[in-house]
Amino acid sequence: MTSPAPSPVKRRRPEWAGRNYTLLTTAAVITGVGSSSALIATSFAVLQQGGDGGDIGLVAAARTLPLVVFILIGGAVADRMPRHRVMVAANALNCVSQAAFAVLVLTGTAELWQMMVLTALCGTGQAFFNPAAEGMLMSSVTAEQAGRAFSFFRMSSQGAGIGGAALGGVMASAVNPGWVLALDAAGFAVAGGLRAFLDVSHIPAREPGGGLLTDLREGWQEFIGRPWLWSIVAQFSVVVAVVGAAESVYGPLVARDEFGGSGPWGTALATFGAGTLGGALLMSRWKPRRLLLAGTLGVFPLALPSAALAVPLPVAGLCAVMFVSGVAIEVFGVSWMTTMHQEIPEDKLSRVSAYDWFGSVAMLPLATAVAGPVEGLVGRGTALWGCAALVLITTALVLLVPDVRNMTRREHTVPVTAGGPGSEDLSRGLAADTLPAASSADAESALGRLG
C-alpha cells in the first residue's frame, strides 16, 4: 500500500516577496507609524514651548539641511559598504536623537537650539539611510516583478503612515508630544534590529575604486547623462520645497487658528495617507506604458492642499483634496521607482539615488526657514497660493522634456528568484544592455519623494 503524496505546502507570501523584501517592508511599516506621528508632534512640541511659525520652520530646516549636506556622501558610502550596515547605523542615530528629543519635551526643558540640534542629527541619519535603503530595496526584486513589488511596498508603508498621522494628531492633543517622539525612537530601534538580518551575500562585491571623489564623479555622470532624471529632480527641488513648507509650517498654523488644534490636521494627513494607499493599490494593477508621462501628470494635484489651506476649505474639503493628492503622488512614486530600477545599473543605484535625493531636498531647508518670514511679509493666504502656483508651473515645464513624455516601460520575462542569487545581476544587466532614455524616443520611466 502506497502512502498518499504529501499535499503541497501553501505559500504565505507571493513568490516575488523574498526574505530581504519582507524584512525591508516590515521595517518600513514600523518606522512609518513612528515618523508620521513624530512629524505632527514636532510641530506642536515647538508651539508648546512657546514657539511660532518661524520657529517651526527653523526646526524643520535643521532636519533637512544635513540631508542636503551629507546625502551625496551617504550614497557613495552605500555603494562601497554593505548597505544593511549603513541602514542599521543610521537607524541607531535616529533612535538616540529622537529619544533625547522626547526626554527634553517630556520634562519641559526643550529649548529651540536643542530641538534644532537633535533634529539635525536625525536628518544626518536619514542622509546615510535613504540612498542605502533605495538601493537595497531595488536590488531585492527582479525586473519582471518590480512594479507590483514597489506598489505593495509603498502601499504598506503608506498604510502605516495613515495610522501614524492619526495617532500623532490625537496624541499631540491628548498627551505630551514627547510621548509621540518616544514612540518614534522605539520604532527606529525595532526597525534597525530587523534590518540587521538583511542578506547581502548575493550582491556582487564592489571592486576597489579610486576613492570617494571618483565614486561621486561616476554617480554624477550617470545622473547628468539622463535628461529625464535631472529634469524631474529639478522639478521636485521646487515641488518638495513648497509642499514641505505648506505642510510643515502653514498646515499646523491653519489647524491651530481655523480648526481648533492638531486633531483635524492629523486627520487631513491621515486622509492623504489613505489616498497614497489607494494610489499604491491602483498601481499594483495598472501598468501605464508611458511611465513618466503618467507619473508627471500625477504631480499636478499636489497643488490642491496648498490651495485648500489658502481658502481655507472646511476640514471635510481639505481631507478630500488631500486624498486626491495622495492617490496622484503614488502614481508618480511607483512609476519613478520602476524607472530607476529599469534604467540605472545596480552598482550605481545608491549614488544615483543620492543625487536624486540631493536635488529633491536641496531647497527644502530654505523654504521651511523662510516660510514664517514670508507669511509675515505677504500673508499666509498669498504664500499658500504661491506654493500651489509653483507646483503647477514646474510640473508643466518638465513635460516639455521629450524623454519624460516618451519613456516607455520594458517588459522583462527572464525567470529569476526575487531577492535571490542572480537577481541583482539581472537588474544590472538589463539596465546596461538597453539603450538609455536619452537615446530612445520609445523609452519611458517611473519614486515620489513626497510619498
N, C-alpha and C positions, 0 to 999 in steps of 0.2 A: 504494500500500500504506500503510495507516494504522498509526501506531505504537500499540502497546498502551498502554492507560491506566495511568498510574503507580499502583502499589499504595499504599493508604493507609498513612501513617506510624503506627506503633503508639505510642500514648502510654505514657510510662514512669511516669506518675503519674495518679491519678484527677482528674477534671475539677475537683473542688472544692478540690484541693490547689494553689492558686495560688502565685506566686513568694513573696509575703510569708509565707504559711503554711508553705511549705517551709523558708525561712530561719529562721523562729521555731522550728520543730520541731527542725531540725538543731542550732541553738544550745542549745536546752533539753536535748537529749541530751548534748551536750558538758559543760555545766555540771552536769547531773545526776550524771554519773560523779564529777566532782571534789568536788561538795558532799556527796554521800553518803559518800564516803571521808573527807572532812575532818571530818564530824560525829563519827565514831568517833575519828579521830586527835586531835582537840582534847581530848576527854576523857582519853585516855591520855597526851597530852603534859602535861596538868596533873598526872596521877598520877606521871609520870616525873620531874617536877620536885619531887616530894615533897608534892604537894597531896593533899587528901582530898575527900570528897563535898561538903563545904561550899564548897571552892574551885572544884570543877566547876560547882556551882550559880551561883557568882558570875560565872564566865566566861560561862556560858550567859545569865545575866541581863544582862550587859554587852552582849551581842549584840542582845537583844530590846528593851532599854529604848529605844535610839534609834529602833527601828522604831515603837514606840508614840508617841514624841515627834514624829517627823518625817513619819509616814505620811500625815496629812491634808494637809500642805503638799505632799508628793510627789504626791498625787492632783490637787490644784489646778494644780500646775506641769505635770503631764502632760496636762491638758485645755487648757492655754494654749500650750505649746510643742510642736513636732514630737516625738511620743512616742519615735521611734527615737533621737533625740539624747539624751533623758533616759536611755534604756536603756544607750547606749554609755558615757555619763559615769559611770553607776553601776557598770557592769562594770569600768571603769578603776580606780575607787576600790577595788572588791573585789579586783582583781588586785594592786594595790600593797600593800594591808593584809595579804593572805594571804601575799604574797612576804616581807614583813618578818617576819611571824609565823614562817614557815618558817626563815628565817635564824637567828632567835633560838633556836628549838628545836634546830636542827641544831648550833649552836655551844654549846649547853648553857648559855646565858646568860639564858634567858627567866625573868622574874620575874612574879609574879601580876599586878601592876598593869599591866605591859606587855602581857600577854596580854589583859587586860580592855580596855585602850585600843584595841588592834588589832581585837579582835572587835567593839568598839563602832563602829569605822569601817566594818567590813564590814556591820553592821546598818544604819548610816546609808545606805550604798549601796542596801541592799535596800528601805529605806523609799521611796526615789525610784523604784527599778526596778519593784517589784511592781504598783503601780497602772498605770504606763505599759505594762507587759507585758500585763496582762489586757485593758486597753483595746485594745491593738494586736492581740492575738490575736482578740478578739471581733469586731473590725472587718475581719478578714481572710477571713471566710467568710460565706456567705449564711445566712439564717434556715432555709432548707429543709435545708441540709446540716450545720447546727450540731452536732446530736447526734453524727453519725458523725465529723465533723472533731475535735470535742473529745475523743471517745473515743480516736481514733488519736493525738492529741497527748499525752494522758495516758498511753496505753499505751507510746508511745515514750520519754517522759521517765522513766516509772516503770521501764521496762525498763533504762534506763541506770542507775537507782538500784540495781537488783539487782546489777549488776556493780560499781558503786561501793562499795556496802556490803560486799560480799565482799572486794573489793580492799583497802578500808580496814582491815578486820579482820585480813587476812593481813599487810599491810604494817606495821600498827602493832605486830604481834607479831614480825615478822621483821626489820624495819629501823627506823630512827628515824622517829617520827611526822612529823617535819619534812618528809620526802620526800613524804608524802601531802599536806601543806599546799602544798608547791611545785607538785604536780600540779594542785591546785585553782586556784592562781594562774594557771598556764598555760592552764587551761580557760577562765577568765574572759577572758583576753587573746584567745583564738581566737574565743570567742562574741561578744565585743564587736566584733571585726572583721567577723563575719558580719552582725550587726545594723546595722552602719553602711550596709549596702546595701539596707535596707528602703525600700520606695517608699511615701511618704505623699502623693503628688500627688493621689490620688483622694479623700482625706479633705477635706471642705469646711473652709475656713479659719474659725477661731472668730472671731466678731465681738468687738470690744473690749468688755470688761465693766467693772464698777465696781470692780475690784481684787480682791486675794486674798481678803479677808473676804467680799465678795459671792459669789465662787465657792464658798467654803466653806459659806456660808449656803444657796445653791441646792442644793449636794450634800446638806446636812443635811435640807432639806425633802423632797428626793427619797427620802432614806433613811427618815426617820421616818414618812412617809406610807404606808409599805407594811408592815403588821403581819407578814407572812411573812418579810420581810427582817430587821427589827430583832429579832424574837423568835429566829430561828435564829442570828443573830450573837451575841445574849446567851447562848444555849446554848453556842456554841462558845468564848465567852470563858472558860467553865469547863472545857469538854472539852479545848481546846488546852492550857490551863494544867496540868491534872493529867496528861494524857498526855505533855506535854512534860517535866514533872518526872520522871515514871516512866522515860521513855526516855533523857533526857539525864543524869540523876543516878543513879537507882536501878538502871537496867539495867546500866551499866558496873560498878557496885559488886557486884551479884549475880553478874555474869560473873567478876569477879576472885575473889570469895570462894567461889562454888559451882561454877563451870565451869572454873576454872583459867586464865583470861586473856581477851583480847579476841576471839580467834578464834570461839568459839561465839556471842558476842553479834553479831559481824559476820554470821555465818551466819543468825541469827534475823532480823536486819534485812533481809538479802537475801531471806529467805523471805517477809517482809512485802512486799517489792518484787515478788516473784513473784506474790503474791496480788493486788496492785494491777494487775499486768499482766493477770492473768486477769479481774479485775473490769472493766478497760477493754475487753477483748475482748468480754466479755458485753454491755456497754453499747453496743458498736458494732452489736449485732444486736437488742438488746432495747430497746424504746421504751415504758417504762411510761406509761400515760395520766396517772396521778396522780403527777407527778414528785416533788413534795416529800414526799409520804407515803412513797413507795418510798425516797427518799433518806434521810429521817429514820430509818426502820426500819433502814437500813444503818449508823447510828451506834451502835446498841446493842452490837454485837460489839467496839467499841473498848475496852470494859471488860475483855475477856478477857486481853490481855497483862499488865495490872497484876495481875490475879488470878493468872495463871500465875507471875509473878515473886514474888508473895507466898507461894506454897506452899513452895518453888519447884518447878515441874514439871521433869522431866528436859529436856535440850536438845531431844529429839525432840518432846515435848509442847509446849514453848514455841514451836517452829517451826510446829507445827500450828495453834495459836491465832493466831500472827502471820499465817499465810497466810489464815485465815478473815477476820481483821480487815482485811487488805489488800483482799480481794475486796469486802467490805462498804463500805469507805470510798470505793471507786471508784464504787459505785452512787450514793452521795451526791454525790461530786465532779462526775460528769458531769451528773447531774440539776441540780445547783446552777448550773453554768456555762450549761447550756441555758436555765434560767430567767432568769438575769441577761441573757443575750443576747436573750431573748424580751421581757422586761419593761422594761428600762432603756434610755432614749434614748441613742444613740451619743455625743452630745456631752457626756453626763454620766457615761459609763461609768467613767472613771478616778476621778472624785470619789466616786461611789458605792462603787466598789471600795475606795477608800481608807478610807471609813467601815467597810466590811466588814472590811478588814484590821485597822483600829484596834481595833474591838470584839473581834475574834477573838484578838488577841495582847495585849490590854491587861493581862491578869492573868498572862501568862507570865513576865515578869521577876520578879515577886513570888514566883510558885510555885517557880521554879528556885532563887531565892535562899534561900528558907526550907526547901527540901526537906531539906538537910543538918540544920539545927536540929530540924526536925520528926522526922526519923529518930532523933535523939538523945533526943527527948522521949518519943515513944510507941513507938519501934521501927520497923524497916524494914517488917516484915510488916504491921503495923497501918496504916502510912502508905500502903502499896500497896493494901490493901483499901479504904481510904478513897477513893483515886483511882478505883477501879472503881465504888464506890457513887455517887460524884458524876456519873460518866458516865451511869449508868442513870437517876438521878433527873432530871437536867436534860433528858435526851432524852425521858423520859416527859412532863415538863411541857410541852415545846414542841408535843407532839401535841394539847394542849388548844386550840391556836390554829386556828380554822376554816379560815383560808387555807392553812395547812400541810397540813391533811387534804384540802382540796378543790381546790387549784390544779391545773389540767389543761393538758396540752400542746396547743398550737395548731399545726396543720399549715399550712405556707406553700408555695405552689406557684408563686410568681412567678419566672420564669426570669431569673436574673441571674448573670453570671460571677463565681465566687468570687474575692474579693480584687481584683476589677477595678472600673472606674468604675461607680458606682451602687450597689455592694453596701452601702456604709455608709448611703446614703440610704434603701435598702430597710430595713435593720435599724432605723434611727431611726424611719422612717415607720410600720413595723409596731408598734413599741412605743408610738408616740404615738397611733396610730389605734385601738388596742384598749383595752378597759377595764382599769384596774389591778387587781391581785389583790385589793386591799382592797374592791373594789366588785362582785365577781362570785364567787358561790359555786361556779361551774364552773371558775374559773381555777386553774391549777396551776404549780409551778415546780421548778427544779433548781439550787459549787466546794468542793471539800473542801479546807479549809485544811491538812489533815494530809497530803494526798495527794502 
